[in-house]
Amino acid sequence: MNTGLLCVLGLLSLGLVTLVAALLFGGPGPAPEMASISNPFKTLDWSGLPPLSSYPARDGAELAYRHYAPAAKDVRGSVVLVHGSSASSQSMHILASAFSQAGYGAYTLDIRGHGESGQRGTIAYIGQLEDDLEDFSAAVTPSQPTTLAGFSSGGGFVLRVAGGSRQTLFDNYLLLSPYLGPTAANYRPNSGGWVSVGIPRLIALSILNGFHISALNHLTVLNFALNDEAKALLTPSYSFNLASNFQPERDYRQNLRNVKRPCAVIAGTDDEAFKTDQLAPELRALGIQWPVTLVPDIGHIALTLDKRALAAAVQAVEKMTQ
């Protein structure tokens, strides 16, 4: 056997060992509780929280959501709300109530892999979340005009839909402090301490998926900064499938360019998870003129709870649905 062939075999063996080691030992570490994310929910009044309803997905699963009827007789349309990472429909209660009071029918989803929708922390395949959203629209038929709004990672997923092949499912899109990706200008490392990423495992699985090998996509790649009590109630970690699907497309800039429907962006100036002052420059550099509203003195979670932020969100939808 010649020396060149031995070198090639040696390099291949080394690469294989490295790949296996990354898969076995390259998962995410623990993430200490991030109080600014969890504390605001501890004192909320949950009275008026609608019971969970369900709709049938194409795989036979029953997926959960909550419905907030519009307070006014003249319905102005509907807003479908997508929660952030690790959360559930309940976390969108205050924001959904604000839209309801403004005359919109509001729906908050338990995205598959969260809450009462499927196995927590994972999904069957990348793209299943878009399938679920299409099934929701067909089964529930929200009143027109429809707006899909998403917060944080949910905002990233809403961008994925808004710039994807099924963007006509909704008339308008609202991004609330959206996660755009690790190379975006608004990114903070580990989302300000909210998430621990198993980078070696993530890279290894990405390589395998590049060869259409998805058998290991159930492996965990993200852990969230939750205490033990919250871990029992929320979704403490994501598999590769869920992490890959619950965000924008990998080429988020092209994802942004592909949006053809009205879209608006809202964030707080004091957001500890993302650099929100970079949202407008990021969009303008791409020639995108969507309205970007920064609410003064508002942090990440407060964007879904504070009255000023709620008013800004309602106003943004009003302008898009006029």
C-alpha positions in Angstrom: 0.0 0.0 0.0 1.5 3.3 -1.0 2.2 6.2 1.3 -0.3 8.5 -0.2 -3.2 6.0 0.2 -2.1 5.5 3.8 -2.2 9.2 4.5 -5.7 9.5 3.0 -7.0 6.5 5.1 -5.4 8.0 8.2 -7.0 11.4 7.6 -10.4 9.7 7.0 -10.0 7.7 10.2 -9.1 10.8 12.1 -12.1 12.7 10.7 -14.4 9.8 11.6 -13.1 9.6 15.1 -13.5 13.4 15.5 -17.1 13.2 14.2 -18.0 10.4 16.5 -16.4 12.2 19.5 -18.4 15.4 18.6 -21.6 13.5 18.5 -21.0 11.7 21.8 -19.4 14.4 23.9 -20.1 17.6 22.1 -23.5 18.3 23.4 -24.5 21.5 25.3 -23.5 22.1 28.9 -25.8 23.4 31.6 -27.0 27.0 31.4 -27.5 28.7 34.8 -30.9 30.3 35.3 -31.4 33.7 33.6 -33.5 35.5 36.1 -34.5 38.3 33.7 -36.2 35.8 31.5 -38.0 33.8 34.2 -38.8 36.3 36.9 -41.3 38.5 35.0 -43.7 35.6 34.7 -43.8 34.8 38.4 -46.1 37.7 39.3 -48.5 37.7 36.4 -52.2 37.4 36.7 -53.2 34.3 34.8 -57.0 34.8 35.3 -58.7 34.8 31.9 -56.3 32.3 30.4 -58.4 30.4 27.9 -58.4 26.6 28.1 -56.4 24.6 25.6 -58.1 23.6 22.3 -56.6 21.3 19.7 -56.5 20.8 16.0 -55.5 17.7 14.0 -52.1 17.7 12.2 -51.4 15.7 9.1 -49.6 13.0 11.1 -52.6 12.4 13.3 -51.3 14.3 16.3 -53.6 16.7 18.2 -51.7 20.0 18.6 -52.6 22.6 21.2 -53.6 26.2 21.0 -55.6 28.9 22.9 -58.2 31.2 21.4 -59.0 34.7 22.5 -62.3 36.0 21.1 -62.3 39.6 20.0 -63.8 42.0 22.6 -65.5 44.1 19.9 -68.5 43.0 17.8 -66.8 44.2 14.6 -63.9 41.8 14.2 -60.8 43.5 12.8 -59.0 40.3 11.7 -56.9 37.8 13.6 -53.4 37.5 15.1 -51.7 34.1 15.5 -48.9 34.3 18.1 -45.8 32.1 18.2 -44.0 31.9 21.6 -40.3 32.1 22.2 -37.8 29.2 22.8 -38.6 26.8 25.6 -42.0 28.4 26.2 -45.7 27.6 25.4 -48.9 29.3 24.4 -49.4 30.5 28.0 -46.4 32.9 27.8 -48.3 34.9 25.1 -51.3 35.4 27.3 -50.9 39.1 28.0 -50.1 40.0 24.4 -52.9 37.9 23.1 -55.3 39.6 25.5 -54.2 43.0 24.2 -55.0 42.0 20.7 -58.4 40.7 21.8 -59.2 43.9 23.5 -58.3 45.8 20.4 -60.9 43.8 18.4 -58.7 41.0 16.9 -59.3 37.3 17.3 -56.1 36.0 18.9 -54.6 32.5 18.8 -51.6 31.4 20.8 -49.9 28.1 19.7 -48.1 25.4 21.5 -45.6 24.9 18.8 -44.9 21.1 18.4 -42.1 20.1 20.8 -43.5 22.6 23.4 -46.4 22.6 25.9 -49.0 20.0 25.1 -48.0 19.6 21.4 -46.1 16.4 20.9 -42.9 15.3 22.7 -41.2 18.2 24.3 -37.9 19.2 22.9 -38.0 17.5 19.5 -39.9 17.0 16.2 -39.9 14.3 13.6 -38.3 16.3 10.7 -37.1 19.7 9.7 -40.1 21.4 8.1 -42.7 19.8 10.3 -43.4 23.1 12.0 -44.4 24.7 8.7 -46.6 21.7 8.0 -48.3 22.1 11.4 -48.9 25.8 10.8 -50.5 25.0 7.5 -52.7 22.4 9.2 -53.7 25.0 11.9 -54.8 27.5 9.2 -56.8 24.9 7.4 -58.5 23.5 10.5 -59.2 26.7 12.5 -59.5 29.3 9.6 -58.7 32.5 11.5 -60.7 35.5 10.4 -59.3 37.8 7.7 -57.0 39.6 7.5 -54.6 37.4 9.3 -51.3 38.3 10.9 -48.6 35.8 12.1 -46.6 37.3 14.9 -43.6 35.7 16.7 -41.4 36.5 19.6 -37.7 35.9 19.9 -37.0 32.4 18.4 -40.7 32.4 17.5 -40.0 35.6 15.5 -37.2 33.8 13.7 -39.6 31.0 12.8 -42.2 33.6 11.6 -39.5 35.0 9.3 -38.9 31.5 8.0 -42.6 31.3 7.1 -42.8 34.8 5.8 -39.9 34.3 3.4 -40.8 30.7 2.5 -43.0 28.9 0.0 -46.1 29.2 2.3 -46.0 32.9 3.0 -49.4 33.3 1.5 -50.9 31.5 4.5 -51.0 35.0 6.3 -51.6 38.5 5.1 -49.1 40.2 7.4 -46.2 39.4 9.6 -44.9 40.8 12.9 -41.4 40.1 14.3 -41.0 40.8 18.0 -37.3 41.0 18.9 -36.6 38.2 16.4 -33.7 35.7 16.5 -32.1 36.0 13.1 -29.1 33.7 13.5 -25.6 33.6 14.9 -24.1 35.6 12.1 -26.8 38.4 12.2 -25.9 41.9 13.5 -28.4 41.7 16.3 -26.9 38.5 17.8 -25.5 38.3 21.3 -23.3 35.3 22.1 -25.5 32.6 23.6 -28.4 35.0 23.4 -27.1 36.9 26.4 -26.8 33.8 28.5 -30.2 32.3 27.7 -28.9 29.3 25.8 -26.0 26.8 25.9 -25.1 25.5 22.5 -23.4 22.2 21.9 -21.3 23.5 19.0 -19.3 20.4 18.2 -22.4 18.2 18.1 -24.2 20.9 16.1 -21.5 21.0 13.5 -21.2 17.2 13.3 -25.0 16.8 12.7 -24.9 19.6 10.1 -22.2 17.7 8.3 -24.2 14.5 8.4 -27.3 16.3 7.2 -25.3 17.6 4.3 -25.0 14.0 3.2 -28.8 13.5 3.9 -28.1 11.5 7.0 -30.7 12.5 9.6 -30.9 9.4 11.8 -29.3 11.3 14.7 -31.2 14.5 14.5 -33.0 13.7 17.8 -29.8 14.4 19.7 -29.8 17.5 22.0 -27.9 20.6 20.8 -29.4 23.4 22.9 -30.0 23.8 26.7 -31.9 26.8 28.1 -31.2 28.8 31.2 -34.0 27.4 33.4 -34.2 26.4 37.0 -35.3 22.9 38.0 -38.9 24.0 38.7 -39.2 25.7 35.2 -37.6 22.7 33.5 -40.5 20.6 34.6 -43.0 23.1 33.2 -41.3 24.3 30.0 -39.0 22.8 27.4 -35.5 22.8 28.7 -33.6 21.6 25.6 -33.9 21.2 21.8 -32.9 18.5 19.5 -31.2 19.2 16.2 -34.4 18.9 14.3 -36.3 21.4 16.5 -33.5 23.8 16.8 -33.0 23.8 13.0 -36.7 24.3 12.3 -37.6 26.9 15.0 -35.5 29.7 13.5 -35.0 31.4 10.1 -33.5 29.7 7.1 -29.7 29.3 7.4 -29.3 32.1 4.8 -31.4 34.5 6.9 -30.6 37.5 4.6 -32.1 35.7 1.6 -35.0 34.7 3.9 -35.5 38.4 4.6 -35.3 39.3 0.9 -37.9 36.7 0.0 -40.7 38.2 2.1 -43.3 39.7 -0.1 -46.1 40.4 2.4 -46.2 43.4 4.8 -44.0 43.0 7.7 -43.1 45.0 10.8 -40.5 44.7 13.5 -40.7 45.7 17.2 -38.1 45.4 20.0 -37.1 47.0 23.2 -34.1 49.3 23.6 -32.9 47.4 26.7 -33.1 43.9 25.3 -30.6 41.6 27.1 -30.8 38.8 24.6 -30.3 40.6 21.3 -28.6 43.9 20.1 -31.9 45.5 19.0 -30.2 48.7 17.8 -28.8 46.6 15.0 -32.2 45.5 13.6 -32.9 48.6 11.5 -29.3 48.8 10.0 -29.5 45.1 9.2 -32.7 45.6 7.2 -31.7 48.8 5.6 -28.4 47.3 4.4 -30.6 44.8 2.4 -32.8 47.5 1.0 -35.7 46.5 3.2 -37.8 49.4 4.5 -40.1 47.6 7.0 -41.0 49.8 9.9 -38.8 49.1 13.0 -40.0 50.3 16.3 -37.8 50.3 19.4 -39.7 50.8 22.6 -37.7 52.7 25.2 -36.5 51.1 28.4 -38.0 47.7 27.5 -36.1 44.4 28.0 -36.6 41.1 26.2 -39.5 39.5 28.1 -41.1 42.9 28.8 -41.8 43.3 25.1 -44.6 40.8 25.6 -45.8 42.2 28.9 -45.4 46.0 29.2 -48.3 48.2 28.3 -46.2 50.4 26.0 -44.9 47.4 24.1 -48.3 45.9 23.8 -49.6 49.2 22.4 -46.8 49.3 19.9 -47.6 45.7 18.8 -51.3 46.5 18.3 -50.5 49.7 16.4 -48.1 47.8 14.1 -50.8 45.3 13.2 -53.4 48.1 12.8 -51.2 49.8 10.2 -50.6 46.6 8.3 -54.3 45.7 8.3 -55.8 49.1 7.3 
